[in-house]
Amino acid sequence: MSFDVLNPGMLTLLEDSGRVGFQHLGITTGGPMDEHAFYWANRLLGNAPDTNMLEITFGQLQLKANATTSIALTGADLSATLNDKPISPWLTYAIQPNDVIALGMPKQGLRAYLAVKGGFNAPEKLGSCSTVKREKLGGLKGNGEPIKQGDVLSFAPTTQHSEQRTPRWAIPDYDAPLELGVMPAYQHGSFTHDAQMTFFTSPYEVSQNIDRMGYRLSGAEVKSSLDGIISEGIAFGAIQIPNDGQPIVLMKDRQTIGGYPKIGCLSSLGAGQLSQRRPGQIVTFKPMDVADAEVERRLFNRVMFG
């Protein structure tokens, strides 16, 4: 059975954990911008960690259920309702035929995740159904298109429902001041001590120019001694410094290579936190050791995957 898409919202994409092993062919990973919210949604439902779900940016999505199922909603608070009654993120909900799930405008955060018990039926392209519009890969029909009005999101119905909630300690505050750890990147040494101090002591504002490819930030200029570099592979969370000195944080749908100097790189969990910040919000940076990022990830994986 299925959900009927009454309104696709601003941008709703089908995402699993991403397309791995093809960056050498110029194919990016895709996958959820906020891995923390993504994996918690599947954990609440007892799904396999990689199970696909909807990533909803800015809200406005409306779905009508045609069968009984169980859903989890995590991530941003997008003023969600179930049959016109407000519901909160980080919980599971039982869904009955003719129920209508609607999301409004963001109250906190930017991206919500809606998972269904067992996942949605969608074709896999190169081992994943994650949507990357630029590459025409993934999504409901495998062609990289976002969810559209009139689409039918099919799933295996179930009457099994368990009321689950995310522990309070695991629920982020997307309005809280955000300080992100930065690991040194290959061109870190091309930035003078003064340039590095400027970067690590200055606030940066999330600009209007943000998407799944990258987050452009606005603030104190940072300059490298290099005019450019030979294009090289780019990791999720890499922080490029173009000629205007304004940082660009590369996200899940980034190009696979680039030629701007990189002052450092965020951890995947750090980049996920950034992906929940809206234009006008402020972020700051601090130095981070690779070992600290590894510990952070291992602790997260232990909670998520046992």
C-alpha positions as CSV (number, residue, x, y, z in Angstrom):
1,M,0.0,0.0,0.0
2,S,1.1,3.6,0.0
3,F,1.1,7.3,0.8
4,D,-0.4,9.6,-1.9
5,V,1.7,12.8,-2.2
6,L,-0.8,15.7,-2.0
7,N,1.9,18.4,-1.8
8,P,5.6,17.6,-2.2
9,G,6.7,20.7,-0.3
10,M,9.8,22.8,-1.0
11,L,12.1,19.9,-1.4
12,T,11.4,16.3,-0.5
13,L,13.9,13.6,-1.4
14,L,14.1,9.9,-0.9
15,E,17.4,9.0,0.8
16,D,19.1,6.0,2.2
17,S,22.6,6.1,3.7
18,G,24.2,6.9,0.4
19,R,26.0,5.6,-2.7
20,V,29.4,4.4,-1.7
21,G,32.4,3.4,-3.9
22,F,31.8,5.5,-7.0
23,Q,33.5,8.8,-6.4
24,H,36.4,7.8,-8.6
25,L,33.9,7.8,-11.4
26,G,32.7,11.3,-10.5
27,I,29.5,10.0,-8.8
28,T,28.9,11.6,-5.4
29,T,27.7,9.8,-2.3
30,G,24.4,11.6,-1.7
31,G,22.5,10.3,1.4
32,P,21.1,12.1,4.4
33,M,22.4,15.6,5.2
34,D,21.8,14.9,8.9
35,E,23.0,11.4,9.7
36,H,22.1,11.8,13.4
37,A,18.4,12.4,12.6
38,F,18.4,9.8,9.8
39,Y,19.7,6.9,11.9
40,W,17.5,7.8,14.9
41,A,14.4,7.5,12.7
42,N,15.3,4.0,11.6
43,R,16.3,3.0,15.1
44,L,12.9,4.2,16.5
45,L,11.1,1.9,14.1
46,G,13.4,-1.0,14.4
47,N,14.4,-0.7,10.7
48,A,17.8,-1.7,9.3
49,P,20.1,1.4,9.6
50,D,20.3,1.8,5.8
51,T,16.5,1.8,5.3
52,N,15.3,4.7,3.0
53,M,13.1,7.5,4.1
54,L,12.0,11.0,3.2
55,E,14.3,14.0,3.8
56,I,12.0,17.1,3.9
57,T,13.6,20.5,3.6
58,F,11.7,23.6,4.6
59,G,8.4,21.6,5.0
60,Q,5.1,22.0,3.2
61,L,4.9,18.2,2.6
62,Q,1.4,16.6,2.7
63,L,0.8,12.9,2.5
64,K,-2.4,10.8,2.6
65,A,-2.2,7.2,3.9
66,N,-3.8,4.4,2.1
67,A,-2.8,1.6,4.6
68,T,-1.9,1.0,8.2
69,T,1.7,1.5,9.1
70,S,4.1,3.1,11.6
71,I,6.2,6.1,11.0
72,A,9.0,8.0,12.8
73,L,9.6,11.7,12.5
74,T,13.0,13.1,13.5
75,G,15.1,16.2,12.8
76,A,13.8,19.7,12.4
77,D,10.5,20.8,13.9
78,L,8.5,21.7,10.8
79,S,5.2,22.3,12.5
80,A,4.0,18.8,11.7
81,T,0.4,17.7,12.1
82,L,-1.5,14.4,11.9
83,N,-5.1,14.9,10.9
84,D,-4.7,18.6,11.8
85,K,-3.4,17.8,15.3
86,P,0.1,18.9,16.1
87,I,2.7,16.2,16.5
88,S,6.3,16.5,17.6
89,P,9.5,15.1,16.1
90,W,11.7,12.4,17.6
91,L,8.7,10.1,18.1
92,T,6.8,7.3,16.4
93,Y,3.2,7.4,15.3
94,A,0.6,4.8,14.3
95,I,-0.9,5.6,10.9
96,Q,-4.4,4.5,9.7
97,P,-5.9,4.6,6.2
98,N,-7.0,8.2,5.2
99,D,-4.8,9.8,7.8
100,V,-3.1,13.0,6.5
101,I,0.4,14.0,7.6
102,A,1.3,17.6,6.9
103,L,4.4,19.7,7.6
104,G,4.3,23.5,7.8
105,M,7.1,26.0,8.2
106,P,10.3,25.4,10.2
107,K,10.1,26.2,13.9
108,Q,13.6,24.9,14.7
109,G,16.0,23.3,12.2
110,L,15.7,22.9,8.5
111,R,15.4,19.3,7.6
112,A,13.0,16.7,8.9
113,Y,13.1,12.9,8.3
114,L,10.0,10.8,7.9
115,A,10.6,7.0,8.0
116,V,8.1,4.3,7.5
117,K,8.3,0.8,9.0
118,G,10.2,-1.3,6.5
119,G,11.0,1.6,4.2
120,F,9.6,2.7,0.9
121,N,9.7,0.6,-2.3
122,A,12.1,2.2,-4.7
123,P,14.6,1.0,-7.3
124,E,18.3,1.1,-6.4
125,K,20.8,2.7,-8.8
126,L,24.5,1.7,-8.1
127,G,23.4,0.1,-4.8
128,S,21.4,3.0,-3.5
129,C,18.1,4.9,-4.0
130,S,19.5,8.2,-2.6
131,T,18.4,11.1,-4.8
132,V,21.0,13.2,-6.5
133,K,19.2,15.4,-9.0
134,R,22.4,16.7,-10.7
135,E,23.4,13.1,-11.6
136,K,19.9,11.9,-12.4
137,L,20.3,9.1,-9.9
138,G,18.0,7.7,-7.2
139,G,14.6,8.7,-6.0
140,L,11.2,7.1,-6.5
141,K,11.8,6.3,-10.2
142,G,15.5,6.1,-10.2
143,N,15.9,9.3,-12.3
144,G,17.1,11.7,-9.6
145,E,13.8,13.6,-9.4
146,P,12.5,15.0,-6.1
147,I,9.1,13.8,-4.8
148,K,6.3,15.4,-6.8
149,Q,2.6,16.0,-6.4
150,G,0.7,12.9,-7.4
151,D,3.5,10.5,-6.6
152,V,2.6,7.3,-4.8
153,L,5.0,6.2,-2.1
154,S,4.5,2.5,-1.7
155,F,5.4,0.4,1.3
156,A,4.5,-2.9,3.0
157,P,1.6,-2.2,5.4
158,T,1.9,-3.4,9.0
159,T,-0.3,-3.3,12.1
160,Q,2.7,-3.6,14.3
161,H,3.3,-0.3,16.1
162,S,5.4,0.5,19.1
163,E,5.4,3.9,20.8
164,Q,9.0,4.9,20.9
165,R,10.7,8.2,21.6
166,T,14.3,9.5,21.3
167,P,16.0,10.0,24.6
168,R,16.1,13.6,25.6
169,W,19.9,13.7,25.7
170,A,20.0,12.7,22.0
171,I,17.7,15.5,20.7
172,P,19.7,18.4,19.4
173,D,18.7,22.1,19.9
174,Y,19.1,23.5,16.4
175,D,18.8,27.1,17.7
176,A,21.7,26.7,20.2
177,P,25.0,28.3,19.4
178,L,26.9,26.0,17.1
179,E,30.7,25.6,17.5
180,L,32.1,23.0,15.0
181,G,35.4,21.1,15.3
182,V,37.7,21.4,12.3
183,M,40.4,18.9,11.4
184,P,43.4,20.2,9.4
185,A,43.1,19.5,5.7
186,Y,45.8,19.1,3.0
187,Q,46.3,22.8,2.4
188,H,46.1,23.8,6.1
189,G,49.7,24.9,6.0
190,S,49.0,27.4,3.2
191,F,47.1,29.6,5.6
192,T,49.2,31.8,7.8
193,H,48.9,31.8,11.6
194,D,47.0,35.0,11.5
195,A,44.6,33.6,8.8
196,Q,44.0,30.5,11.0
197,M,43.4,32.6,14.1
198,T,40.9,34.8,12.1
199,F,39.0,31.6,11.0
200,F,38.9,30.1,14.5
201,T,37.9,33.3,16.3
202,S,35.4,34.8,14.0
203,P,31.6,34.2,13.8
204,Y,30.3,33.1,10.4
205,E,26.8,33.6,9.2
206,V,24.9,31.0,7.2
207,S,24.2,32.7,3.9
208,Q,21.2,32.4,1.6
209,N,23.3,30.3,-0.8
210,I,23.0,26.9,0.8
211,D,21.9,23.6,-0.7
212,R,22.8,19.9,-0.6
213,M,26.0,20.6,-2.5
214,G,27.4,23.2,-0.1
215,Y,26.9,25.8,2.6
216,R,28.4,29.2,1.8
217,L,29.2,31.2,4.9
218,S,29.7,34.9,5.3
219,G,32.2,36.5,7.7
220,A,35.8,37.5,8.1
221,E,37.9,36.9,5.0
222,V,40.5,34.1,5.2
223,K,43.2,33.9,2.5
224,S,45.5,31.1,1.4
225,S,49.0,31.7,0.0
226,L,47.9,29.5,-2.9
227,D,46.1,30.9,-5.9
228,G,44.6,27.4,-6.5
229,I,45.5,23.7,-6.5
230,I,45.3,20.8,-8.8
231,S,41.8,19.4,-8.5
232,E,41.7,16.6,-5.9
233,G,39.0,14.5,-4.1
234,I,36.7,16.2,-1.7
235,A,35.3,14.7,1.5
236,F,32.0,15.4,3.1
237,G,32.5,18.4,5.4
238,A,35.6,19.8,3.6
239,I,35.9,23.6,4.0
240,Q,37.1,25.2,0.8
241,I,38.3,28.8,0.8
242,P,37.8,30.4,-2.7
243,N,39.3,33.7,-3.8
244,D,36.8,35.9,-2.0
245,G,37.9,34.4,1.3
246,Q,34.5,33.2,2.4
247,P,34.3,29.5,3.5
248,I,32.3,27.0,1.6
249,V,31.5,23.7,3.5
250,L,30.9,20.8,1.0
251,M,27.9,18.7,1.8
252,K,26.4,15.3,0.6
253,D,25.8,16.2,-3.0
254,R,29.2,17.9,-3.5
255,Q,31.2,17.5,-6.6
256,T,33.8,14.7,-6.2
257,I,36.9,16.9,-7.0
258,G,37.7,20.6,-6.6
259,G,40.6,23.0,-6.9
260,Y,40.1,25.5,-4.0
261,P,42.5,25.3,-1.0
262,K,40.9,23.6,2.0
263,I,41.6,24.9,5.5
264,G,40.1,21.9,7.2
265,C,37.2,19.4,7.3
266,L,34.3,18.9,9.6
267,S,33.3,15.4,10.9
268,S,30.3,13.9,9.3
269,L,28.3,14.5,12.5
270,G,29.5,18.1,12.6
271,A,28.4,18.7,9.0
272,G,25.1,17.2,9.9
273,Q,24.6,19.7,12.6
274,L,25.4,22.5,10.1
275,S,22.8,21.1,7.7
276,Q,20.1,22.0,10.2
277,R,21.1,25.7,10.4
278,R,19.0,28.2,8.4
279,P,20.2,31.4,6.7
280,G,21.1,34.1,9.2
281,Q,22.2,31.7,12.0
282,I,25.8,31.9,13.3
283,V,28.4,29.2,13.5
284,T,32.0,29.3,14.9
285,F,34.9,26.9,14.5
286,K,37.5,25.3,16.8
287,P,40.5,23.1,16.1
288,M,39.7,19.4,16.3
289,D,42.0,16.4,16.3
290,V,41.2,13.4,14.0
291,A,41.4,11.1,17.0
292,D,38.6,13.1,18.7
293,A,36.4,12.9,15.6
294,E,37.0,9.1,15.6
295,V,36.0,8.8,19.2
296,E,32.9,10.9,18.6
297,R,31.9,8.6,15.7
298,R,32.6,5.4,17.5
299,L,30.4,6.4,20.4
300,F,27.6,7.4,18.0
301,N,27.9,4.1,16.1
302,R,27.8,2.1,19.4
303,V,24.6,3.8,20.3
304,M,23.1,3.4,16.9
305,F,24.3,0.0,15.8
306,G,25.3,-1.7,19.0
